[in-house]
Amino acid sequence: MNVLVTGSNGGIGRYIVQDLVEAGYTVLGVDLNPPVEDAPGRYLRVDLTQAGEVYNALARAEADAVIHMGAWADAGKVPDPRTYGENVQGTFNIFQACADMGIKRIVSASSAQVYGFAGAPPLYAPVDEAHPLRPINSYALSKMAGEQAADYFVHNFGLTILSFRFMGVRPIPRLAPEVAAMAQNPAGGSWLLWTRTDARDAACACRQAIEVGSVEPGVYNITGAEVVLDEESEDLIRRFFGERTQIRSELEGRRSPLSIAKARAAFGYDPRYGRGDW
């Protein structure tokens, strides 16, 4: 299978490319920034906001599937109009080009920021994909628009697009320091529900989603399996969120308050890495 990976040199993208190449896929990575020396796969510099460059990249890749990670990765990296406008434009261009070129399977990066946990605690836990969306910045708003665009292309062009609501994905070198800091200040970890996701697990989820045969398009939570603190999840929720968060079903032990049950059932997502690996 030939796979195009956008944002291929970003914090998640480089792990996705590595995982795909090791699994035997032919990969073309596209990004504005060049890859590090000896990075696997082929590379093409592409501006996703330029539709012609997107079409050319897909044709050059002879892509059977697309993993779309390319975006401004948070609010504040560029002015808000660029964050929103360029993220939305790039995502639309990818979807439209895939529709025109007959590429049916797409994994597209959304974000758990759409839930707005930095502004208010979850309404209930475990948090499933039906939880209300409460964006608090231009980045989260752009990801909501991307999810809506995915729905449009699914219903009108027959694409299979899985929008991954990633939470707390980090490259390996950042994980141990962040876990140590959270242990010193657990309150500071509440907006990501005391959870981190190893980028290798995020990469595996993307590969599984293009490998699986029949799969339901739509949104999927992707995060680590457990909170990274010693305290149990339900105790953390009660201590920091109190009655503002309804606990709807048992959170066994340190299980992540962001439910990954839908992804596990759909394509077998089962995080392999945790704090013992960092």
SERO-4910 file (N, C-alpha, C, O; in steps of 0.05 Angstrom, whole numbers):
BEGIN
 pado doro    nc1    nc2    nc3   cac1   cac2   cac3    cc1    cc2    cc3    oc1    oc2    oc3
  Met    A     17    -24      0      0      0      0     18     25      0     38     26     14
  Asn    A     10     45    -15     24     70    -16      8     90      2    -16     93      0
  Val    A     23    104     19     10    122     39     23    149     37     48    151     38
  Leu    A      7    170     36     16    197     39     12    206     67    -10    203     78
  Val    A     33    217     80     31    227    107     37    257    107     59    265    100
  Thr    A     17    273    114     22    301    116     32    308    144     27    293    164
  Gly    A     47    330    146     59    336    172     79    315    180     81    308    204
  Ser    A     93    304    161    109    280    165    133    285    182    146    266    192
  Asn    A    141    310    187    164    316    203    157    328    230    175    338    244
  Gly    A    132    327    237    123    337    263    126    317    285    137    295    281
  Gly    A    117    325    309    120    308    332    107    281    331    117    262    343
  Ile    A     85    279    316     72    253    312     80    242    285     85    218    282
  Gly    A     81    259    265     85    250    238    110    234    234    109    214    219
  Arg    A    132    241    246    157    226    242    154    197    252    167    179    242
  Tyr    A    139    194    274    134    167    285    116    151    266    119    127    264
  Ile    A     97    165    254     79    151    236     94    141    212     91    118    203
  Val    A    111    158    200    128    149    178    145    125    185    146    106    170
  Gln    A    158    127    208    176    105    217    160     79    220    169     58    210
  Asp    A    137     81    232    120     57    237    111     45    210    112     20    207
  Leu    A    102     62    192     93     51    166    115     39    150    112     17    138
  Val    A    138     51    149    161     40    134    169     13    146    174     -6    131
  Glu    A    170     12    172    178    -13    185    157    -35    179    164    -59    179
  Ala    A    132    -27    175    111    -47    168    110    -54    139     94    -70    131
  Gly    A    127    -42    123    129    -49     95    114    -32     75    112    -39     52
  Tyr    A    103     -9     84     89      9     67    108     27     51    130     33     60
  Thr    A     99     36     28    114     56     13    102     84     21     79     89     17
  Val    A    119    101     32    110    126     44    122    150     31    146    151     25
  Leu    A    105    169     25    114    196     17    105    215     39     81    218     45
  Gly    A    124    228     52    119    247     73    119    275     61    137    282     46
  Val    A     99    291     68     99    319     59     97    337     83     84    332    103
  Asp    A    112    359     81    114    378    103    126    404     92    138    404     70
  Leu    A    124    425    107    138    450    100    168    448    109    185    462     97
  Asn    A    173    432    129    200    430    140    213    404    130    200    383    129
  Pro    A    239    405    124    252    380    115    256    360    138    256    368    161
  Pro    A    258    335    131    262    315    152    290    315    163    308    327    151
  Val    A    294    303    186    321    300    197    337    281    179    325    265    163
  Glu    A    363    282    181    380    265    164    374    236    169    370    227    192
  Asp    A    374    220    148    369    191    149    341    184    157    336    161    165
  Ala    A    322    203    155    294    196    161    284    177    140    291    179    116
  Pro    A    267    157    147    257    138    127    236    150    109    226    172    114
  Gly    A    231    136     87    211    145     69    220    168     51    243    178     54
  Arg    A    204    175     31    210    197     13    197    223     25    179    222     41
  Tyr    A    207    246     15    197    271     26    193    291      3    208    291    -17
  Leu    A    171    306      5    165    328    -14    155    352      2    138    350     19
  Arg    A    167    375     -5    158    399      9    132    408     -3    130    414    -27
  Val    A    111    410     13     84    416      4     71    436     23     72    433     47
  Asp    A     59    457     12     42    475     27     13    466     23      2    468      1
  Leu    A      1    456     44    -26    444     42    -47    464     35    -69    457     26
  Thr    A    -42    490     39    -62    510     32    -62    515      2    -80    529     -8
  Gln    A    -44    503    -13    -43    506    -42    -53    481    -55    -40    460    -55
  Ala    A    -78    482    -65    -91    458    -75    -75    443    -96    -74    419    -96
  Gly    A    -62    458   -114    -47    446   -135    -24    429   -124    -18    407   -135
  Glu    A    -11    438   -103     11    423    -91      0    397    -78     13    377    -78
  Val    A    -24    399    -67    -36    375    -54    -42    354    -75    -35    330    -72
  Tyr    A    -54    362    -97    -61    343   -119    -35    330   -130    -34    306   -134
  Asn    A    -15    347   -134     11    336   -144     23    316   -125     34    296   -134
  Ala    A     22    322    -99     34    303    -80     19    277    -79     32    256    -78
  Leu    A     -7    277    -80    -23    253    -81    -17    236   -106    -15    212   -105
  Ala    A    -14    250   -128     -8    236   -153     20    224   -152     24    201   -161
  Arg    A     39    239   -142     67    229   -140     68    205   -122     83    186   -127
  Ala    A     53    206   -100     53    184    -81     38    159    -91     42    137    -81
  Glu    A     22    163   -111      3    142   -121    -11    131    -96    -13    106    -92
  Ala    A    -22    149    -81    -32    142    -54    -57    125    -54    -76    130    -69
  Asp    A    -56    104    -38    -80     88    -32    -95     98     -7   -118     93     -4
  Ala    A    -80    111     10    -91    122     35    -75    146     44    -52    150     35
  Val    A    -87    163     60    -74    187     70    -77    188    100    -98    183    112
  Ile    A    -55    195    113    -55    202    142    -48    231    144    -26    239    139
  His    A    -68    247    152    -66    276    151    -61    288    179    -79    290    195
  Met    A    -36    295    183    -28    307    209    -19    336    206    -15    350    225
  Gly    A    -16    345    181     -5    372    176    -24    394    185    -47    395    177
  Ala    A    -14    411    203    -29    434    213    -11    450    232     10    440    241
  Trp    A    -20    474    238     -9    488    261    -19    472    286    -43    468    289
  Ala    A      0    463    302     -6    443    322    -18    454    348    -24    438    366
  Asp    A    -22    479    350    -35    491    373    -41    520    368    -30    532    349
  Ala    A    -57    532    384    -61    561    383    -36    575    392    -21    565    409
  Gly    A    -31    599    381     -9    616    391     17    612    376     36    628    381
  Lys    A     19    593    358     44    590    343     45    611    320     67    620    313
  Val    A     22    617    310     19    639    291     -6    654    299    -21    644    315
  Pro    A    -12    678    288    -36    691    295    -61    674    289    -61    658    271
  Asp    A    -82    679    305   -106    662    304   -118    659    276   -127    638    269
  Pro    A   -120    681    261   -132    678    234   -116    657    217   -128    643    201
  Arg    A    -90    656    220    -74    636    205    -79    608    217    -82    589    202
  Thr    A    -79    606    243    -84    580    255   -110    568    245   -110    545    235
  Tyr    A   -131    583    247   -157    572    238   -158    569    208   -165    548    197
  Gly    A   -151    591    193   -155    591    164   -138    570    150   -147    556    133
  Glu    A   -112    568    158    -94    550    144   -100    521    151    -98    503    134
  Asn    A   -107    516    176   -114    489    184   -138    479    169   -139    456    159
  Val    A   -159    496    168   -183    488    154   -179    485    124   -188    466    112
  Gln    A   -164    504    112   -159    503     83   -143    478     76   -150    464     56
  Gly    A   -122    472     91   -106    449     85   -122    423     87   -120    405     70
  Thr    A   -139    421    108   -155    397    111   -176    394     88   -179    372     78
  Phe    A   -189    416     81   -208    415     59   -194    406     33   -204    390     18
  Asn    A   -170    418     28   -156    411      4   -149    381      2   -152    368    -19
  Ile    A   -141    370     25   -135    341     25   -160    325     19   -160    307      2
  Phe    A   -182    331     33   -207    316     29   -217    319      0   -225    299    -12
  Gln    A   -217    343    -11   -227    347    -38   -209    332    -58   -220    320    -76
  Ala    A   -183    334    -55   -166    320    -74   -170    290    -72   -170    277    -93
  Cys    A   -172    280    -48   -177    251    -46   -204    243    -59   -205    222    -72
  Ala    A   -224    259    -55   -250    253    -68   -247    253    -98   -258    235   -111
  Asp    A   -233    272   -109   -230    274   -138   -213    252   -150   -216    244   -173
  Met    A   -194    242   -134   -175    223   -144   -181    194   -135   -166    176   -141
  Gly    A   -204    190   -122   -213    163   -115   -198    151    -92   -197    126    -90
  Ile    A   -187    167    -74   -173    156    -50   -193    156    -27   -201    178    -18
  Lys    A   -201    133    -18   -224    131      0   -217    131     29   -233    140     45
  Arg    A   -193    122     37   -187    119     66   -169    141     76   -147    145     66
  Ile    A   -178    156     96   -163    178    107   -165    177    137   -186    173    149
  Val    A   -142    180    150   -141    186    179   -133    215    182   -113    224    171
  Ser    A   -149    230    196   -145    259    199   -142    267    228   -158    259    245
  Ala    A   -122    283    234   -117    291    262   -136    312    271   -137    334    260
  Ser    A   -153    305    290   -168    325    306   -154    327    333   -130    321    335
  Ser    A   -168    335    353   -155    339    379   -176    338    401   -198    346    398
  Ala    A   -167    327    424   -185    327    448   -189    356    458   -205    360    476
  Gln    A   -174    375    447   -180    403    455   -208    411    448   -218    431    459
  Val    A   -221    397    430   -248    405    423   -267    402    447   -288    414    448
  Tyr    A   -259    385    467   -276    382    491   -273    405    510   -290    409    528
  Gly    A   -252    421    508   -249    445    524   -242    440    553   -250    455    570
  Phe    A   -226    419    559   -220    412    587   -202    434    599   -200    435    624
  Ala    A   -188    450    583   -172    471    594   -189    494    605   -180    510    621
  Gly    A   -214    495    597   -232    516    606   -252    506    627   -260    522    644
  Ala    A   -258    481    627   -278    470    646   -274    439    646   -266    427    626
  Pro    A   -279    427    670   -275    398    671   -296    383    654   -316    395    647
  Pro    A   -291    358    649   -311    343    633   -338    342    648   -339    342    673
  Leu    A   -360    341    633   -386    339    645   -390    311    657   -405    308    676
  Tyr    A   -377    291    645   -379    264    656   -354    249    648   -339    257    631
  Ala    A   -351    226    662   -328    208    656   -338    180    660   -355    174    677
  Pro    A   -326    161    645   -307    165    623   -318    182    601   -342    181    595
  Val    A   -301    198    589   -309    216    567   -310    201    541   -289    192    531
  Asp    A   -333    198    529   -335    186    503   -337    207    481   -337    231    487
  Glu    A   -340    198    457   -340    217    434   -366    233    432   -367    252    416
  Ala    A   -386    226    448   -411    242    448   -410    266    467   -429    281    468
  His    A   -389    269    482   -387    291    501   -389    318    485   -378    320    464
  Pro    A   -404    337    497   -406    363    483   -379    376    477   -360    373    492
  Leu    A   -378    391    455   -354    404    447   -354    433    456   -375    447    454
  Arg    A   -331    442    467   -330    469    479   -303    482    473   -287    486    491
  Pro    A   -298    489    448   -272    499    440   -266    526    453   -284    543    456
  Ile    A   -241    529    462   -234    554    475   -212    569    460   -202    590    470
  Asn    A   -204    559    437   -183    573    422   -187    567    392   -203    550    384
  Ser    A   -171    582    376   -174    580    346   -166    552    336   -177    542    316
  Tyr    A   -147    539    350   -138    513    342   -161    492    345   -167    477    327
  Ala    A   -173    492    369   -195    473    373   -218    479    354   -231    460    344
  Leu    A   -223    504    349   -245    511    330   -238    501    302   -256    491    288
  Ser    A   -213    502    294   -205    492    268   -208    461    266   -215    451    245
  Lys    A   -204    448    289   -207    419    289   -236    411    288   -243    391    275
  Met    A   -254    427    300   -282    422    297   -291    425    268   -306    409    257
  Ala    A   -280    446    255   -286    450    226   -276    426    210   -290    418    190
  Gly    A   -253    415    216   -243    393    202   -260    368    205   -265    353    186
  Glu    A   -271    364    229   -289    341    233   -314    345    217   -325    326    206
  Gln    A   -325    369    216   -349    374    200   -344    371    170   -361    360    156
  Ala    A   -320    379    161   -313    375    133   -311    345    127   -320    336    106
  Ala    A   -300    330    146   -299    301    143   -326    289    139   -331    272    122
  Asp    A   -345    297    156   -373    287    153   -384    294    126   -398    277    114
  Tyr    A   -379    317    116   -389    326     90   -378    307     68   -393    298     51
  Phe    A   -352    301     69   -341    285     48   -348    255     51   -350    241     31
  Val    A   -353    247     75   -363    219     79   -391    216     67   -396    197     52
  His    A   -408    235     73   -436    232     64   -440    239     35   -459    228     22
  Asn    A   -424    256     24   -428    265     -4   -410    252    -24   -416    253    -48
  Phe    A   -387    241    -15   -368    230    -34   -361    201    -28   -344    189    -42
  Gly    A   -372    190     -6   -367    163      0   -339    157     12   -331    134     12
  Leu    A   -325    177     22   -299    172     34   -302    159     61   -323    162     74
  Thr    A   -282    146     70   -281    135     97   -260    151    112   -236    146    109
  Ile    A   -269    170    128   -250    188    142   -254    184    172   -276    186    183
  Leu    A   -231    178    186   -231    174    215   -217    199    226   -193    203    222
  Ser    A   -231    214    242   -220    238    255   -211    231    283   -227    224    300
  Phe    A   -185    231    288   -174    223    313   -172    246    332   -157    266    327
  Arg    A   -186    245    355   -184    265    376   -161    257    394   -165    244    415
  Phe    A   -137    264    385   -113    258    401   -112    274    427   -120    297    427
  Met    A   -102    262    448    -98    277    473    -71    271    484    -63    248    489
  Gly    A    -55    292    489    -30    290    503     -9    273    489      7    260    502
  Val    A     -9    273    462     11    258    448     38    272    449     39    296    445
  Arg    A     59    257    457     85    269    460    106    251    447    104    227    449
  Pro    A    127    263    435    150    247    427    164    237    452    161    248    473
  Ile    A    179    215    449    190    201    473    206    219    491    203    217    516
  Pro    A    224    237    481    240    253    500    224    271    518    234    279    539
  Arg    A    200    278    511    184    297    528    168    283    549    159    296    568
  Leu    A    165    257    547    146    244    565    155    243    594    140    251    612
  Ala    A    179    233    599    189    231    627    189    258    642    180    259    664
  Pro    A    199    279    630    198    305    643    170    315    650    165    326    671
  Glu    A    151    310    631    124    319    636    111    303    658     96    314    675
  Val    A    116    277    659    105    260    680    117    269    707    102    270    727
  Ala    A    142    274    708    155    283    733    143    309    743    138    313    767
  Ala    A    139    328    724    127    354    732     99    350    742     91    364    761
  Met    A     84    332    729     56    328    738     55    315    766     37    321    781
  Ala    A     74    298    772     75    286    799     79    307    820     68    305    842
  Gln    A     94    328    813     98    350    832     74    369    834     70    381    855
  Asn    A     59    370    812     36    389    811     13    375    797      8    381    774
  Pro    A     -1    357    810    -23    342    797    -45    360    786    -58    353    766
  Ala    A    -50    383    798    -70    401    788    -64    410    760    -82    415    744
  Gly    A    -38    413    754    -30    422    728    -35    401    706    -34    408    682
  Gly    A    -40    376    714    -46    356    694    -75    352    688    -82    335    672
  Ser    A    -92    367    701   -121    362    699   -132    367    672   -151    353    663
  Trp    A   -121    386    657   -133    393    631   -128    372    610   -142    371    590
  Leu    A   -109    354    615   -105    331    598   -112    305    612   -104    283    605
  Leu    A   -128    309    634   -139    286    649   -117    267    659   -120    243    660
  Trp    A    -93    279    665    -71    265    677    -61    242    659    -50    222    669
  Thr    A    -64    246    633    -58    225    614    -38    235    594    -38    259    586
  Arg    A    -20    218    585     -2    224    563     -3    200    543     -8    177    551
  Thr    A      2    206    518      2    186    497     29    185    484     39    205    473
  Asp    A     42    162    484     67    158    471     62    160    441     44    148    430
  Ala    A     79    176    427     75    180    398     76    154    383     65    152    361
  Arg    A     90    134    394     91    108    380     63     94    380     56     81    361
  Asp    A     48     98    402     21     88    402      3    103    383    -14     91    370
  Ala    A      6    130    382    -10    145    363     -4    136    334    -23    134    318
  Ala    A     21    130    328     29    121    301     16     94    295      6     90    273
  Cys    A     16     76    315      4     50    311    -26     52    306    -36     38    289
  Ala    A    -39     71    320    -68     74    316    -73     83    287    -93     73    275
  Cys    A    -57    101    276    -61    110    249    -57     87    229    -73     84    210
  Arg    A    -37     70    233    -33     48    215    -56     28    217    -66     18    197
  Gln    A    -64     22    242    -87      3    245   -112     13    231   -127     -3    220
  Ala    A   -116     39    231   -140     50    219   -140     49    189   -162     49    177
  Ile    A   -117     48    176   -117     44    147   -115     15    139   -120      8    117
  Glu    A   -107     -2    158   -104    -31    152   -131    -46    155   -136    -65    140
  Val    A   -148    -37    174   -172    -51    179   -190    -51    155   -190    -31    140
  Gly    A   -205    -72    150   -222    -73    127   -245    -54    128   -243    -31    119
  Ser    A   -267    -62    139   -291    -44    142   -290    -30    169   -286    -43    189
  Val    A   -293     -4    168   -292     12    193   -312     35    190   -315     46    169
  Glu    A   -324     42    212   -343     64    213   -328     91    212   -311     96    229
  Pro    A   -334    108    193   -322    135    193   -332    151    217   -353    144    228
  Gly    A   -317    171    225   -326    188    247   -303    194    266   -280    191    259
  Val    A   -310    203    290   -290    213    309   -283    190    328   -299    173    335
  Tyr    A   -257    190    336   -247    170    354   -227    183    374   -209    197    366
  Asn    A   -231    177    400   -212    186    420   -187    169    418   -189    144    416
  Ile    A   -164    182    419   -138    167    420   -121    179    442   -114    203    441
  Thr    A   -116    163    462    -99    172    484    -86    147    497    -89    125    488
  Gly    A    -70    152    518    -57    131    532    -78    115    548   -100    124    553
  Ala    A    -70     91    556    -90     73    569    -95     81    598   -117     76    609
  Glu    A    -76     94    611    -78     99    640    -68    127    646    -53    140    631
  Val    A    -77    138    669    -66    162    680    -37    156    688    -30    133    694
  Val    A    -20    176    688      8    172    693     17    176    722     40    175    729
  Leu    A     -3    182    739      3    186    768     -4    160    783    -18    142    772
  Asp    A      5    158    807     -1    135    824    -30    134    833    -40    112    840
  Glu    A    -43    157    834    -70    158    844    -90    146    824    -85    148    800
  Glu    A   -112    134    833   -132    123    815   -148    145    802   -151    167    813
  Ser    A   -157    139    778   -171    159    761   -195    171    775   -199    196    776
  Glu    A   -212    154    787   -236    164    800   -229    183    823   -243    203    828
  Asp    A   -208    176    838   -200    194    860   -190    221    850   -195    241    863
  Leu    A   -175    221    828   -166    246    817   -189    263    808   -190    287    813
  Ile    A   -209    251    795   -232    266    786   -247    278    810   -255    301    810
  Arg    A   -251    262    830   -266    272    854   -250    294    868   -262    313    878
  Arg    A   -224    291    869   -208    311    884   -206    337    869   -207    358    882
  Phe    A   -204    337    843   -199    362    828   -224    373    815   -226    397    810
  Phe    A   -243    356    808   -267    365    794   -292    364    812   -311    379    807
  Gly    A   -292    348    832   -315    346    850   -341    339    836   -341    322    818
  Glu    A   -362    352    844   -388    346    833   -393    357    805   -414    352    793
  Arg    A   -374    373    795   -376    383    768   -375    362    747   -384    365    724
  Thr    A   -363    339    753   -360    316    735   -375    292    745   -369    282    767
  Gln    A   -394    283    730   -410    259    738   -394    235    729   -386    232    706
  Ile    A   -391    216    747   -378    191    741   -400    171    733   -415    162    750
  Arg    A   -402    165    707   -424    150    697   -420    120    699   -439    104    702
  Ser    A   -395    111    698   -389     82    701   -362     80    714   -347     99    716
  Glu    A   -357     57    724   -333     53    740   -307     58    723   -304     48    701
  Leu    A   -289     74    735   -263     78    724   -244     60    739   -234     67    760
  Glu    A   -239     36    729   -223     17    744   -194     26    747   -181     32    727
  Gly    A   -185     27    771   -157     33    776   -149     60    763   -161     80    768
  Arg    A   -128     58    747   -116     82    735   -124     85    706   -111     99    691
  Arg    A   -146     73    698   -155     75    670   -160    104    662   -171    120    678
  Ser    A   -152    111    638   -155    139    628   -184    148    629   -202    133    621
  Pro    A   -189    172    639   -216    183    639   -227    189    611   -251    193    608
  Leu    A   -209    190    591   -218    193    563   -221    166    551   -201    151    548
  Ser    A   -245    158    545   -250    130    536   -239    125    508   -243    141    490
  Ile    A   -224    103    505   -215     94    479   -229     69    470   -220     54    452
  Ala    A   -252     63    483   -267     38    477   -276     37    448   -275     16    435
  Lys    A   -283     60    436   -293     60    408   -270     53    389   -274     37    371
  Ala    A   -246     64    393   -224     58    376   -214     29    380   -206     16    361
  Arg    A   -216     19    404   -208     -9    409   -227    -28    394   -217    -47    382
  Ala    A   -252    -22    395   -272    -40    382   -270    -38    351   -274    -57    338
  Ala    A   -264    -14    341   -265     -9    312   -241    -20    298   -243    -32    276
  Phe    A   -217    -16    309   -193    -24    294   -171    -35    313   -148    -36    304
  Gly    A   -178    -42    337   -159    -56    355   -139    -38    369   -118    -48    377
  Tyr    A   -144    -12    371   -125      5    385   -122     -4    414   -141     -5    429
  Asp    A    -97     -9    422    -91    -18    449    -63     -8    456    -43    -21    449
  Pro    A    -61     15    470    -35     27    475    -16      8    489    -23     -6    508
  Arg    A      9      8    478     29    -11    489     48      3    509     60    -11    525
  Tyr    A     50     29    508     70     43    523     57     59    546     36     71    543
  Gly    A     71     59    568     63     75    592     87     85    606    109     83    596
  Arg    A     83     96    630    104    110    644    128     92    650    150    102    652
  Gly    A    124     66    652    147     48    656    165     47    633    188     37    635
  Asp    A    156     56    610    173     56    585    188     82    580    204     84    562
  Trp    A    184    102    597    196    128    592    218    135    612    230    157    610
***
